[in-house]
Amino acid sequence: MDAQTRTRYVKLQWKTLIILMVGYICYYFLRKNFSAAIPAMEATLGLSKVQLGTFLTLNGIVYGLSRMVNGILADRYSKKVLMSLGLVLSCIINLVICFSPKMNGFLDLLDGEGKATLGLVYLIGSLWVINGYVHGMAYPPIAAMMAHWFRPSELATKQSIWNASHSIGAGVVIALCGWLLARFGYGAWNLCFIVPAVIAFLGAILMFTSLKDSPEDYGLPPVEAFDAETGHADSGKTVSEAPEAQLTGERLKKFISRMVFKNPYIWGISIADFCVYVIRFTILEWGTSFLTQYKGFDIALAASIVAASELIGGVFGTIVAGWITDKFLGSRTLRTSALFTLGATLSFTAFWLIPHDAHWIWSAIAIVASAFFIYGPQALLGVSCSQYATKRASGSANGFCGVFCYAATIISGIGFGFLADRPGMGWNAVFIVAIAFGLLGTLILGTCWRAPADGYAKAKEVLAIL
């Protein structure tokens, strides 16, 4: 690889990374806008926490299943097409939710007081469940694309930078929706759907016209050639030494089965990620609710704190976690994940124990710290799936893990909605359960402390017997 090709390679790597970040930020605009709108929909439409929590749970379960389906598809078909199509479909769904009360004339969706009937509840809920499926068309293709564009030794750092898109997208849309609701009132909850949809549509166009699935689509050699040129240590442990044709058809299916579904590390990562996502969703999905109802903050302050937890805590947490992993821990993502999950659990415990009459800044610091730590494993456990399954099966591995991640919405969605509404339990019960799952996740990741950095050595053994 000559110097000119190497320079072009690096530029295209960064171009791909930035476009993937922008695209996923747009996805989050159409995903976390619902959480930001919850207090307004609760007040304006009369929806209960159990109903809203049910929407979140069903959305999450379907999203997790969709990630698995689309993870398999991402290992076989065009990744950029899957991602772009999913975002366009989500734009349409959000626009329908926005205008759903306008359908009252022929669907009987509002009662005499302007509150939601069961018809509107079922309509919005069904649309949000469908939205969960189309959002599953994003992450597996992205994870697979990242594994094709970046070496294993730098994947934790680069994917952690990309993972900041979660926090940027969630933080910006929550702040935007908080401002819209504060400016126009709770009755303007539908703006939380139409404004993000318009922005996201532009993102879909950018992804479809500007992305390529792999370096080979630009006429460049695979990333392993970059390793060979630089003499990097990774060059001796890649699967790419086997011709591409050897991993197609039945052979590819068997490889994915061994590296994903029969891989104990993928199972351990997935169960731990379930615990991580309980804490993450407690903050992200219910943050504006428990800050207003449990701490007594107004909606603008509550939305600002949740936004800060994403934009400050989440962004820096993911980047720091990736940097520490590659710089000091030999790319051993599970070690960093164990330490950061413990940090998130302790920070969230501190938030819970802060007295109600304390200045709001202490609660804000605790929530930001919780996000800082929880987004470390949230990013790195996805990297772990790519590392232990290798790039040939990264989409399938991340899809499989996604089922566990978003099964966590059974706890954080309808489960926490039920606890928060139940007399004698309320938000205290929610915090206790979330903290317990944080401790469990720390324990599971701690047992993997001596795990190797990746699964490429195992992949060679698997290829030898297929």
C-alpha positions in Angstrom: 0.0 0.0 0.0 1.7 3.2 -1.1 1.6 6.5 0.8 -1.2 8.0 -1.3 -3.4 5.0 -0.9 -2.8 5.0 2.8 -3.7 8.6 3.1 -6.9 8.1 1.2 -7.7 5.1 3.3 -7.4 7.1 6.6 -9.5 9.9 5.2 -12.3 7.5 4.1 -12.2 5.9 7.5 -12.9 9.2 9.2 -15.5 10.1 6.6 -17.3 6.8 7.3 -17.1 7.3 11.0 -18.5 10.8 10.9 -21.4 9.9 8.6 -22.3 6.9 10.7 -22.3 9.2 13.7 -24.6 11.7 12.0 -26.9 9.0 10.8 -27.3 7.4 14.2 -27.8 10.8 15.8 -30.8 11.2 13.5 -32.0 7.7 14.5 -31.9 8.9 18.1 -33.9 12.0 17.3 -36.8 9.6 16.3 -36.3 7.3 19.3 -35.7 9.3 22.4 -38.2 12.1 21.5 -40.9 9.8 22.9 -39.2 9.7 26.3 -38.9 13.5 26.3 -42.6 13.9 25.4 -43.8 11.5 28.2 -44.6 14.1 30.8 -46.6 16.2 28.2 -48.4 13.2 26.8 -49.2 12.0 30.3 -50.7 15.4 31.2 -52.4 16.3 27.9 -53.7 13.0 26.7 -54.2 11.4 30.2 -51.9 8.4 29.4 -50.8 6.5 32.5 -47.3 5.5 33.4 -48.2 1.8 32.9 -49.5 2.6 29.4 -46.4 4.6 28.6 -44.2 2.0 30.1 -45.9 -0.7 28.1 -45.1 1.3 24.9 -41.4 1.5 25.9 -41.3 -2.2 26.8 -42.9 -3.5 23.6 -40.8 -1.0 21.5 -37.7 -2.4 23.2 -38.5 -6.0 22.8 -39.4 -5.6 19.1 -36.3 -3.5 18.6 -34.1 -6.2 20.2 -35.6 -8.9 18.0 -35.2 -6.6 15.0 -31.6 -6.2 15.8 -31.1 -9.9 15.6 -32.9 -10.3 12.3 -31.2 -7.3 10.7 -27.8 -8.4 12.2 -28.1 -11.5 10.1 -29.1 -9.5 7.1 -26.2 -7.1 7.6 -23.7 -9.9 7.3 -25.2 -10.8 3.9 -26.6 -7.6 2.2 -26.0 -3.9 1.8 -25.5 -2.2 5.1 -26.1 1.3 4.0 -29.4 0.4 2.3 -30.7 -1.2 5.5 -29.7 1.9 7.6 -31.1 4.5 5.2 -34.4 2.6 4.7 -35.0 2.2 8.4 -34.5 5.9 9.0 -37.0 6.9 6.3 -39.6 4.5 7.7 -39.1 5.9 11.2 -39.6 9.5 9.8 -43.0 8.4 8.4 -44.0 6.7 11.7 -43.2 9.8 13.8 -45.2 12.0 11.4 -48.2 9.7 11.8 -47.9 9.8 15.6 -47.7 13.6 15.4 -50.9 13.9 13.5 -52.8 11.0 15.1 -55.1 13.2 17.2 -56.2 14.9 14.0 -57.8 11.5 13.0 -60.3 11.8 15.8 -63.1 12.7 13.3 -63.4 9.2 11.9 -61.5 7.0 14.4 -62.9 8.2 17.8 -59.5 8.7 19.4 -60.4 11.5 21.9 -63.1 11.7 24.5 -65.2 14.7 25.3 -62.5 16.2 27.5 -59.8 15.8 24.8 -58.2 12.9 26.5 -57.0 9.7 24.8 -59.4 6.9 24.3 -58.2 3.3 24.1 -58.3 3.7 20.3 -55.6 6.4 20.5 -53.6 4.4 23.1 -53.6 1.4 20.8 -52.7 3.5 17.7 -49.8 5.3 19.3 -48.6 2.1 21.0 -48.7 0.1 17.8 -46.9 2.8 15.8 -44.2 2.9 18.5 -43.8 -0.8 18.4 -43.3 -0.7 14.6 -40.8 2.1 15.2 -38.9 -0.3 17.3 -38.5 -2.7 14.5 -37.3 -0.2 11.9 -34.7 1.2 14.4 -33.3 -2.3 14.6 -32.2 -1.7 11.0 -29.5 0.7 12.2 -27.0 -0.7 14.8 -26.1 -4.1 13.4 -25.2 -2.7 10.0 -23.2 0.0 11.7 -21.3 -2.5 13.9 -20.6 -4.7 11.0 -19.4 -1.7 8.9 -17.1 -0.5 11.7 -15.6 -4.0 12.0 -14.8 -3.9 8.2 -13.3 -0.4 8.3 -11.2 -0.5 11.5 -8.6 -2.9 12.9 -9.4 -4.9 16.1 -6.7 -3.0 18.0 -8.3 0.3 17.4 -12.0 -0.7 17.3 -12.7 0.1 20.9 -11.4 3.7 20.5 -13.1 4.3 17.2 -16.4 2.7 18.0 -16.5 4.5 21.4 -16.1 7.8 19.4 -19.0 6.7 17.2 -21.0 5.6 20.2 -21.0 9.2 21.4 -23.8 9.6 18.7 -26.1 7.9 21.2 -25.6 10.6 23.8 -25.4 13.4 21.3 -28.6 12.4 19.6 -30.5 11.7 22.9 -29.2 14.8 24.6 -29.9 17.2 21.7 -33.4 15.8 21.1 -34.3 15.8 24.8 -33.1 19.4 25.1 -34.9 20.4 21.9 -38.2 18.8 23.1 -37.8 20.3 26.6 -37.4 23.7 25.0 -40.4 23.2 22.7 -42.6 22.1 25.6 -41.4 25.0 27.8 -41.9 27.5 25.0 -45.3 26.2 23.6 -46.7 24.3 26.5 -47.6 20.6 27.0 -50.3 20.9 24.4 -47.6 21.1 21.7 -46.3 17.6 22.5 -46.7 16.7 18.8 -43.8 19.0 17.9 -41.6 16.5 19.6 -42.3 14.2 16.7 -42.6 16.4 13.6 -39.5 18.5 14.2 -37.0 15.6 14.7 -38.6 13.7 11.7 -37.8 16.6 9.3 -34.2 16.7 10.5 -33.8 12.9 10.4 -35.0 12.7 6.8 -32.0 14.8 5.7 -29.8 12.4 7.6 -31.2 9.4 5.7 -30.3 11.1 2.4 -26.8 11.8 3.6 -26.2 8.1 4.6 -27.6 6.7 1.4 -25.6 9.0 -0.9 -22.3 9.1 1.0 -21.6 5.7 2.6 -19.8 2.6 1.3 -20.1 -0.8 3.1 -16.4 -1.6 3.1 -13.0 -0.3 1.9 -13.3 -2.8 -1.0 -16.3 -0.8 -2.4 -13.9 2.1 -2.9 -11.4 -0.2 -4.7 -9.2 -0.3 -1.6 -7.8 -3.5 0.0 -9.4 -4.8 3.2 -8.3 -3.4 6.5 -6.0 -6.3 7.1 -3.8 -5.1 4.3 -3.5 -1.8 6.3 -2.2 -3.9 9.2 0.2 -5.8 7.0 1.6 -2.5 5.6 2.1 -1.0 9.0 3.4 -4.2 10.5 0.8 -4.1 13.2 0.4 -7.0 15.6 -3.2 -7.6 14.5 -2.0 -8.8 11.1 -1.3 -12.2 12.4 -4.7 -12.9 13.9 -7.3 -11.9 11.3 -9.8 -14.2 9.7 -9.2 -12.5 6.4 -6.3 -14.8 5.6 -9.0 -17.1 4.3 -10.4 -16.2 0.9 -13.8 -14.4 1.1 -15.4 -17.2 -0.9 -14.7 -19.7 2.0 -17.1 -17.8 4.2 -20.3 -17.9 2.1 -23.4 -20.1 2.1 -23.5 -23.0 4.4 -19.9 -22.4 5.6 -20.8 -18.9 6.7 -23.9 -20.2 8.6 -21.8 -22.7 10.5 -19.1 -20.1 11.3 -21.7 -17.7 12.7 -23.3 -20.5 14.7 -19.9 -21.3 16.3 -18.7 -17.8 16.8 -22.1 -16.3 18.0 -24.7 -18.7 19.3 -22.3 -21.3 20.7 -19.8 -18.8 22.1 -19.9 -18.5 25.9 -18.4 -15.0 25.8 -21.2 -13.7 23.6 -23.7 -15.1 26.0 -21.9 -13.6 29.0 -21.7 -10.2 27.3 -25.3 -10.3 26.3 -26.5 -11.1 29.9 -24.3 -8.4 31.3 -25.6 -5.9 28.7 -29.1 -6.6 29.9 -28.1 -5.3 33.4 -26.3 -2.3 31.9 -29.3 -1.3 29.9 -31.6 -1.4 32.9 -29.6 1.4 34.5 -29.2 3.2 31.1 -32.9 3.2 30.4 -33.9 4.1 33.9 -32.1 7.4 33.4 -32.9 7.9 29.7 -36.5 6.8 29.5 -37.7 8.0 32.9 -35.2 10.8 33.8 -37.5 13.7 33.1 -40.3 11.9 34.9 -38.5 11.1 38.2 -36.7 14.4 38.3 -40.0 16.3 38.1 -42.0 13.9 40.2 -39.5 12.5 42.7 -37.1 15.5 43.0 -39.6 18.2 42.3 -37.7 19.9 39.5 -39.6 21.8 36.7 -39.7 20.3 33.2 -37.1 22.6 31.7 -34.5 21.9 34.5 -35.3 18.1 34.4 -34.9 18.0 30.6 -31.6 20.0 30.8 -30.2 17.6 33.4 -31.0 14.5 31.3 -29.6 16.3 28.2 -26.4 17.1 30.1 -26.1 13.5 31.3 -26.1 12.5 27.6 -24.1 15.3 26.1 -21.5 15.6 28.8 -21.6 12.3 30.8 -22.4 10.0 27.9 -20.1 11.5 25.3 -17.0 11.8 27.5 -17.8 8.4 29.1 -17.7 6.5 25.9 -14.6 8.2 24.6 -12.7 7.8 27.8 -13.7 4.2 28.1 -12.5 3.4 24.6 -9.3 5.2 25.1 -8.5 3.5 28.4 -9.3 0.1 26.8 -6.9 0.4 23.9 -4.3 2.5 25.7 -3.9 0.7 29.0 -5.9 -2.5 29.0 -4.7 -4.2 25.8 -8.1 -3.7 24.1 -9.7 -5.9 26.8 -13.2 -4.4 26.7 -14.7 -6.6 29.3 -12.3 -5.3 32.0 -13.2 -1.7 31.3 -16.9 -2.6 31.2 -16.7 -4.2 34.7 -15.1 -1.1 36.2 -17.4 1.3 34.5 -20.6 -0.7 35.4 -19.5 -0.6 39.1 -19.0 3.2 38.8 -22.4 3.7 37.3 -24.1 1.7 40.0 -22.3 3.7 42.8 -23.2 7.0 41.1 -26.8 6.1 40.7 -26.9 5.0 44.3 -25.5 8.4 45.3 -28.3 10.1 43.3 -30.9 8.1 45.1 -29.5 9.0 48.6 -29.2 12.7 48.0 -31.7 14.5 50.2 -34.7 16.2 48.5 -33.8 19.5 50.0 -30.3 19.5 48.7 -29.4 21.9 45.9 -30.3 20.6 42.5 -26.7 20.6 41.3 -25.8 17.6 43.4 -28.5 15.5 41.8 -27.4 16.7 38.4 -23.8 15.8 39.1 -24.8 12.3 40.2 -27.0 11.7 37.1 -24.2 13.0 34.8 -21.7 10.7 36.6 -24.1 7.7 36.2 -24.3 8.4 32.5 -20.5 8.8 32.2 -20.0 5.4 33.6 -22.9 3.5 32.0 -22.1 4.6 28.5 -18.7 3.0 28.8 -20.0 -0.6 28.9 -22.9 0.4 26.7 -20.4 1.2 23.9 -17.7 -1.4 24.7 -20.0 -4.4 25.0 -21.0 -3.8 21.4 -17.3 -3.7 20.6 -16.9 -6.9 22.6 -19.4 -8.7 20.3 -17.5 -7.6 17.2 -14.2 -8.6 18.8 -15.2 -12.1 20.1 -17.3 -13.0 17.0 -14.8 -11.3 14.6 -15.8 -9.0 11.8 -17.3 -11.9 9.7 -20.0 -12.4 12.3 -20.1 -9.0 14.0 -23.6 -8.1 12.7 -25.1 -11.4 13.9 -23.3 -11.1 17.3 -24.5 -7.5 17.9 -28.0 -8.5 16.8 -28.1 -11.4 19.2 -26.8 -9.2 22.1 -29.4 -6.6 21.1 -32.2 -9.1 22.0 -30.9 -9.1 25.6 -30.2 -5.3 25.7 -33.8 -4.4 24.8 -35.4 -7.2 26.8 -34.2 -5.0 29.6 -37.2 -2.8 28.7 -39.4 -5.4 30.4 -37.9 -4.2 33.6 -37.2 -0.5 32.7 -40.5 0.0 30.8 -43.7 -1.6 32.0 -41.9 -2.9 35.2 -40.8 0.5 36.4 -44.0 2.1 35.2 -45.9 -0.3 37.4 -43.6 0.3 40.4 -43.7 4.1 40.0 -47.5 4.1 40.0 -48.0 1.6 42.8 -48.8 3.2 46.2 -46.2 2.5 48.9 -43.5 1.8 46.3 -43.0 4.6 43.8 -39.6 5.8 42.6 -37.7 4.4 45.6 -38.6 0.8 44.4 -37.4 1.7 40.9 -34.1 2.9 42.1 -33.5 -0.2 44.3 -34.2 -2.6 41.4 -32.0 -0.6 39.0 -29.1 -0.6 41.5 -29.5 -4.4 42.0 -29.1 -5.0 38.3 -26.1 -2.8 38.2 -24.4 -4.9 40.9 -25.3 -8.1 39.0 -23.8 -6.8 35.8 -20.6 -5.9 37.5 -20.3 -9.4 39.0 -20.9 -11.1 35.6 -18.3 -8.9 33.8 -15.8 -9.4 36.7 -15.8 -13.1 36.1 -14.5 -12.4 32.5 -11.5 -10.5 33.8 -9.0 -13.0 32.4 -10.7 -13.3 29.0 -8.6 -12.8 25.9 -8.9 -9.5 24.0 -10.8 -11.0 21.0 -11.9 -14.2 19.4 -9.7 -14.2 16.3 -7.6 -17.1 17.5 -10.8 -19.1 18.1 -12.0 -18.1 14.6 -8.9 -19.7 13.0 -9.6 -22.9 14.9 -13.3 -22.9 13.7 -12.3 -22.2 10.1 -9.9 -25.1 10.2 -12.6 -27.6 11.0 -15.4 -26.2 8.8 
